[in-house]
Amino acid sequence: MSKRKVRFFNKTGPCNPDDHYMLPPEDRLIGAQLHRYIRDQLYWVLHAPRQTGKTTFLLSWMRELNVDNNVVACYVSVERCQGIPDIERSMPAIYEAIRQYAGYAQLPVPKITDVHPASLLGATLTEWSRLVAPKPLIVLFDEVDTLEGEAMISFLRQLRGGFAARGVGTFPTSIALVGMRDLKDYITASKDGVAPNPGSPFNIKEDSAVIGNFSKDDVAHLFAQRTAETGQQITHEALDYVWEQSQGQPWIVNNLFMRATMRVLDEDSTETVALEHVTAARQQMVLARETHLDALTYRLEDPRIRKVLESLMTGDSDMTLAESEGFRLCVDLGLVSLVKGTPQVANPIYREVLARKMTFGAQTAIPEPEWAWEKPDSSLDMDRLMVEFQKFWRRHSERWEETANYTEAFPHLLLMAFLQRVLNGGGEITREYAAGRGRMDLAVEYRDHIYIIEIKMIRSHDGPETVLEEGLEQIRRYRDSICATAPAYLVIFDRRPQAKAKPWDDRIGWEKIDDVTVVRA
């Protein structure tokens, strides 16, 4: 007798309930009225970051609609058009995508000949609607954000051209446009940053809906499915850690659960998943350069995104930040979220991989330390490490900063690169940064010891004593939230022009103020 198939936590591609533990993605839809889109023949937009469940929802909803037997629904991905801005190549590619997905769904396949690319999509949808009549046709277009330039404009114009005539046998009665961004953002990007005017011919959507992250209860309910099927339990501490690290981002949740149950533990194990299993899973995930995380770090090449992340790292208060195109893009990508009105990187996993990416170049250029950075008891000699960093900063910072992509956050990134190079995988750095905080906090964990570091900057508008007083109060508060007995180091970079003009001997400093070591650079 064959062994009963056990479902697993999925981190690659859409989920399906036969193979994967999953929660109904439609339960996380915000701003959608699915029944109305079908009943009232409406076009609508669904946008959310990658790996949040959009495609899983579309395929699930398609199956549900087709079971009803009163409509014909088909999923179509236009991802193949990525990087093809001209309509002469993009429209035939969309035409072939429609034919391919119609074949997958065992639906009539439209065939169009001798039609100009500017009319090909409209003609295809008209013919497809005729073929499936007397049932109405519903099309779920995925990856619409891959279209660009004239291809995007032509795609939307042809949908608009058929919108007024939509109906059974004439044109799709309902269309979903799905991607990372809202429709107006596609249009703006396609028109070189010019926003659509109120009379724009692209105004064909009824709603713009989003898919939210898992709630904390969702995370627990997802693992409960495995417990029900295999008997494997998970501790409250492990669940809390998954929530804290992921903030409910579905791909991260599934990845941590998958690695904990199939990599850290054997896939047939019924041992209770504990905190140490999930922390090991996290480390695996960060070091594995997963495709989803790599795709996010690739976005750092965009100057708009670099500017936003630099503001978050330095903790600057910028009243124009939330109004910028870069900030909206970061939110759409899921890189940044607003927590109690404060912009910050969406979750600790993203904070880790983004910081690693931004410091990688500097880290590889820092020579392997030849000085003793461990004490005889194998704990970290943080005093020695900070002294060596001051030397390194003195010798290299001015020259390296000239070629740095991140000028404002350069001190933060170089210190993190130095720490990462010394630890070399032997320790862990937890980073806390957000807009308006005026600082970056680091918790370094090495061989069961914790060290607290806070980075502050003195700028032209700051008073050095005020920055020092703020820093001392902030680092003590942060240390108390992590480990009240941990050694604390307040690192202050004086970025004022007059400070940079001073001799290095006057810029470098070291003093102990009660229970905090103040390191000046």
N, C-alpha and C positions, 0 to 999 in steps of 0.2 A: 504494500500500500504506500503510495507516494506521500511525502511529507506535505502537510498543509502549507500553502504559501503564506508568508508573513509580510505584511505591508511594511514600508520603511519611510523615513523622513526624506523628502525629496528636495534637492537643491539645484537640479538641472532641468530646465524646461518646465512646461505646464504640469500641474498636478492632475491626477485622476483618482477617483475614490477606490478603484479596484486595486491599485498598486501602492498608493501613498496615503499616509495619515494626512488629513486635510480638514480644514474648516470651510464652510460655504462662503466663497469670496463675496457673494452678493450681500451677505450680512454686513460687510464693511463698506458698502457703497454709501457715499454721502452726496446728497443733492440729486439723486436719480429717482425717476418714477417710471419703472420699466413697463408697467402695464399701459401707461398713457402713450409711450412711444409707438407701441404697436396699434393700439386702439385708434389713436388720433393721427396716425401716419406722420410721425415727427422725425426730424434728423437731430442728432445730439452728439455731444463730445464727452469722452471719458479720458481723463488725464491723471497720471500718477507716476511716481518714479519707477525706474526699472526694478524688476524682481519684487513686486508687491502683490502680484496676482491678477494683473489685467488680462493676460492671455488665458489663464486658467478660468477666469470668470467668463470670457467670451465663448470659449469652447463649451463650458458647462451650460451657459444660457442658450447657445445654439442647439444643443441636444434637447434641452427642455422645450424650446419653441417647436422643434420639429416633431417631438412626441405628440404635441397638441394636434398636429395633422391639419390645421387650418391655415398654416403659413409655411413658406419655404425660407429657411434662414441658412446663410452660409458665411463662414469665417474666411477672410482673405487677408493675408499679410503682404504688404507692399515693400517689405524690407529690401528686396532685391534692387530697388531703385536708389539705394543710398549712394551718394556721390555722383548721381546722374542728373544734373540740373536742366538739361535741354529736353524739350518735349519730343523731339524726333526719336530719342532712344527710350525715354522714361515711359511714355504712353504705351508703346508696344510691350514693354516689360510688365506694366500693370495688366494689360490685356492677357498676356500669357499667365500671369499669376491668377487672374480670375478663372481662366480655363483650367489651370492645374487644380485649384481648390474646389472647383465645381466637380471635377473628376474624382477627387478624394471623397467628396460627400455623396458621390453617385447621383449627381444631379445632371440635368441636360447641360451640355457644354456649348456656349455661344460661339459662333464662327462669323467673323466679320472680314470682308476683303475690300480693298480699294477705298479706304477711308483715311482722310488726313489725320495725323496724330492729334491735332487740336480738337477733333471730334470723335476720336476712337473710343474713349472711355464712355461718353454719352451713348454712342451707338451700341456699344457692347452691353451696357446695362439695359438699354431699351430692348435689345434682342433677347437677353437673358430673361427679362420680365415676361416677354411674350412666350418663351419656351416653358416657363413654369406655371403660366396661367392654366386653370382659373384660380390658382392660389396667389396671394401677394408675395412679393420677393422682399426679403430683409437682408441687407448686407452689413457685415461687421468688419470694417476696414481696420486692421491692426498695423502698428509701426508707422503711422502717418507722419510722425516727426522725422522720418528719414528722407522725406521729399524736401526738395529745396529749390529756390529760385523759380524759374519759369515753370518747372515741373509742378511745384506746389500750386502756383497760381492757376495753371491750366487744369489741374485736378479739381480744384475748388470751383472754377468757372463752369466746368462741364457738369458737376453735381448741381450747381445752381441752375444751369440751363434746363435740367430735367426736373427740377424740384416742383415747379408749378404744374407739370403734367403727370406727376407721380400718381400711380394707381395700378390696379391689377392689369397686367399685360402691357403696360406702357412704360413704367419706370419704377425702381424700388420704392416701396411705400414708406420704409424706414431705413435709415442708414446711421450707423455709429462710426464716428471717427475717433480712433484710439491711439494715444501716444503719451509722451511724457509731458507735453505742454498743451495749454489751452489753444483753441483755434486762432484767437487774435494774435497769439505769439507767433504762430506759423506765418500768418499773413505779414506781420511786422517784419519778421526775419526775411521773408521773400521779397519785401519791398525796400530792402536796404535800410531797415530801421524806421521807416515811415509808418506810423500807426494808421489802421484803417479808419476812414471817415464814417460818420453815422449813416451815410447813404451807400456804403460799400456793398457791392454785389455779392460779397461773401457772407452776408448776414443770414444764414440759413439754419442756424442751430436753435433748438428749443432750450436746452440746458447744457451746462458744463458740470459734469459730476466727477468725483474723485473716489479712489479706493484708499481707505485709511489703513494704518498699521494695526497689528494685533493689540488688543488690550491685555492687561496683566492676567485677567481671567482667561482670555483666549489662549495664552501661552500654556497655562495649566491644563485647559481642556484639550489642547492638542496632544500633550504627552499622555493625558488620561486615556486616549484611544490605544496607545501602546500598552499601558497597564492593563486595560480591559482584555486585550488580545493575547498578551504574553505573560502577564503577571509582574512584569518589571516595574519597580517603583522608582520614584525620584524624591530626594529630600527637599524640604522647603527652602533650605539654603541654596541648593543648586538651582531651583526654579527662580528664586529671587535674583540670583546672579545672571541667569539667562535674560531675564527681563531688564536688569540694570545695564547689561552690556549691549543689548539689542534695541532697547526702547520699543520693542514690538515689531521691528523691521522683519517681515516674514522670511526673507531669504536667510538672514542671520540666525533667526530662531531655529529654522529647519536645519541649517548647517551645524549649529552647535549640538542640537539633539542627535543628528545623524552621526557626527564624529564621536560623541560621547558613547553612543550605543553600538557603533559598528567599527570604530577605529581604536578608541581608547579601551573600550571593553569589547570582547568578542561579540559578534552579531547574534550568537545563540545564547549569550549570557543572560541570566535573569538577576544578576547582582544589582542591588539598588544603585542608581546613578547618584553619586555624591558630588559635592562641590569640587573636589580635586579632579574628578573626571571631566567636568565642564570647563574648568580652568585649563586643563591640558588640551581640550578640544579647541578652546579659544586660541591658544598658542599655535597649534597646528594650522588653524585657519589663517591667522595673520601671516605666518611664514610661508604658506603654500602659494601665495600670489594667485588666488582664485580669480577667475575671469571677471566676475562682477566687481571685485575690489580693484582689479587692474584697470577696468574700464573707468572707474571713478577717479583713480589717480591720474589717468591719461588726461582728464579734464583740467588738471592743473596747468596744462600748457596754454589754456585760455587766459589772457591777461585779465579779463573781467572777473574770473573766478579767483585768480591769484590775489587780486586786490581785496576781495571780500574776506578770504581766509587770512590774509595778512592783518586785516583789521581785527578779526576775531582773536588771532594769536597775541597781538599786542594789547588787546583789551581796550582799544580806543573807543571813545564815544563819538559817533559820526551820525549826525541827524539826517544825512543824505543817503546813508547806507541802504536802508530798507526800500528806498525809492529807485535804486539803481537797477539797470538791466541785469548786471552780474548777480545781484542778490536774488532777484526773481528766478534767474536761471539756477542758482544754487538750491533754492527751495524746490523747484520743479524736478531737479535731479535727485532730490532727497538728501543732499549733502548737508543742508542747513535747515534748522527748524527754529520756530519761536517758542521759547519756554518761559511762561509768565511774562511775555512781551520782550524777552531778551534773545537776540539772535545768537545761536551757538551751533557747533557741529552736531549733527543729528543724534549720534550715539558714540559711546567710547570706542567701539571697533573702528568706526570711520576716523575718529580722532587719532587713533594709533596708526592706521595705515597711511593716512594723509601726512602725518608728521614724519613717518619713516621715509616716505617718498620724497618729501621736501628736503630731508637731511641726507639722503643717500649719497649725493655727489660729494658733499663735504666729508661725510663719514669715510668714504673710500680714499679721500685725499689725506686723511689724518694718519700718520704713521702708527704702527702698533706700539703701545706704551712699553718703554724699557725700564720705567721706574716702578717701584713696588707700590701697588695700589691696594694691596690686601694687608691686613694686620696679622699678627701671628695666630690669632684665633680664627682666621679665614673670613672675618667680617670686612666690610669695605672701609678703607681709610679715606673717608670723604674729605677730611682736611687736606690731605696730600693731593687728592684729585682736584680740589678747587684751586690749590696753589699752582698746580701744573696747568690748569685751564687758564689762569691769569697769565702765565708765561706764554701759552699758546696764543691767547688773545692779543697780547702785546706784539708778538712776532708776526702774526699773519692777518689779523682782522682788517687792517686798512687796505691791504692788497687784495684780499679775497672779496671784500665788500664791493670793490669796483666792478666785479663781474657777476655779482649776485642778482638773481631774479627777484628776491624778496628783500628790498633794502630796509623797510621799516621793521620787519621781523627778523632781520639778519642776526642780531645778538641771541635771540631765543633759539633760532635754528642751529646756530653754531654750537651753543652750549649743549643742546640736545644731541647733536651729532657727536660731540666729544664724549658725552656720557655713554651713548650707544656703542661707540667704538671701544671704550674701555671695558664696558660690561660684556660686549661681544657675545650676546645670547645667554650670559650667565645670570642675568637679572631682568627685572621688569620695571618699566617706567609707566606710571599712570599720569596722564596729562589732563589738566582742567583749564579750559580757556573759553572765553565768550566775550562778545562786544560789551563795552562799557565797564568791564571789571577792572581795567587799569593794571592788569598783571596776568602772569601765567603761573600756575601752580603745578609742581611735579612731585610725585611720590615715588621714590626709587626703592624697590624691594630687592634685597640681595641676601641670599642664604638666611632667611628668616629674620633679617634686620630691615627696618624701614628708615629712610632718610627723607626729610622734607626740604624741598627747594622752592623758593619763590623768586620770580624774575620781575623786576621793576625797571622802568626807564625814567630818567630825568630829561624832560624836554624844555624848550625855551620858555614855555609859559609856566613851568613848575618851579617851586622852591625846593631845594635839596632836602632841607629839614622836614618839610611837609611830606615829601615822598618817603623819607626814612620812617617817620612816625606812622604813616599809613601802612607801609610795608610790614613794620613790626607787629602792628595790630592784626593785619590780614594773615600773616604767616602763622601767628599763634592760634588764630581762630581755625585756620585750615588744618594745622597740625592736630589740634584737639579733636577735629572731626575724623582724623585718620588714626593717629596713635599719639597720645598725650606725652609719651616719654621719648618720642623719636627726636634725634638731633635735627636742628632746623638751621637752614642757610638762606639768608636773604641776599640775592645777587642783584646789585644795582649797576646799571649801565648809564653813564652820563652822556647823553646824546646832544647836549648843547654845543653850538659852534665854539663858544669860548672854552669849553672843557676840552674839546678836541685839539685846541691850540696849545694846551699845556704840555709840559714834558711828561713822558710816561710815568716817571717816578711819582709825580703828583696826582696821576689819574688812578693808579693802582692802589688799593687800600684793603686793610683787613682789621676788623675789630670785633670784640665780643661784647654784646650788649645784653646783659643778664643771660637768658637761656638761648639767645639767637646769635649765630655768627654772621656778621655782615661782610660780604665780599664785594669790593668795588672794582669796576673795570671801565 
